[in-house]
Amino acid sequence: MFRRIGGRLKSNGYPEPCRRINHDPETHAHIMKLRQAILTSVGRKALMALSGVMLSLFLFAHGAGNAVAFLGSEALNSYAAKLHSLSFAVIFFECVLLAAFVLHILLGMSLFLENSQARPVRYQVERSSAQRTPGSRTMPYSGVVILIFIAVHLVNFHFTDRSIPAAELVRKVLRQPFYVFFHISAMAVLALHISHGFWSLFQSLGLSHPKYDAALKNSTLGLALLLSALFIVIPLCTLFIDEFLL
Ligand code: HEM
């Protein structure tokens, strides 16, 4: 009886090593190691952290950019116009951001499914009761809320009439009480998500230590609250201060 050759099985029924164009054993070993690392949950967590860092950098930059609103409508409009004039760089940056975003979601989903399918062995139960926080327990759900927020946000701010000056656009959207309520609720969820995200980033990088863990946890929570507060203050000012961004 013939078995598949060149696919996966030899005539004796044992798997045959894949035929490759590059036969350099060292390169092959490196590729296999990298593949193995990505497939392990530690590797996926590291990639999750890396994509999380890129998304956080965007959030800090976006927060800083939005803070120009406090300097008035002219400052915000000229900042937005300058940003749009860097068209090629902006498109490149948007592609990188989208890739990091998709990677973050896919890896998050795969880790979540893997965790929920895993048999609850004893040490995991002990670990969960001792170390899990509201942030860590709700990561997939808070992630879904943020995804919905971003979809609505992009419809309002990105896939819209781009000829409207930025300050006018912000006023048009953020003077709607229902939208501001939705926005602020989403920012509370964002704070929960990124506070755990920042904390687990330090853990993934091996930078946590029992001696400093409490301080680190408080600092990451503080940073997350600060960032979310910035994203909350602007809609509040726009809604309640009539002359804001006029
Ligand atoms: C005070 C709150 C916020 C305001 C006023 C605001 C405003 C804006 C504006 C005006 C744009 C369009 C930029 C442009 O194309 O010229 C934009 C894009 C965007 N915003 Fe926000 N934003 C806020 C918070 C957030 C938050 C919290 C997130 C994420 C969780 C977010 C994610 C995005 C993304 C992904 C884009 C598309 C980026 C791009 O066009 O390259 N924004 N935002």
Residues whose N, C-alpha, C, O or C-beta is under 5 A from the ligand:
A	BS01	HEM	N66 E94 F157 H158 L230 F231 I234 P235
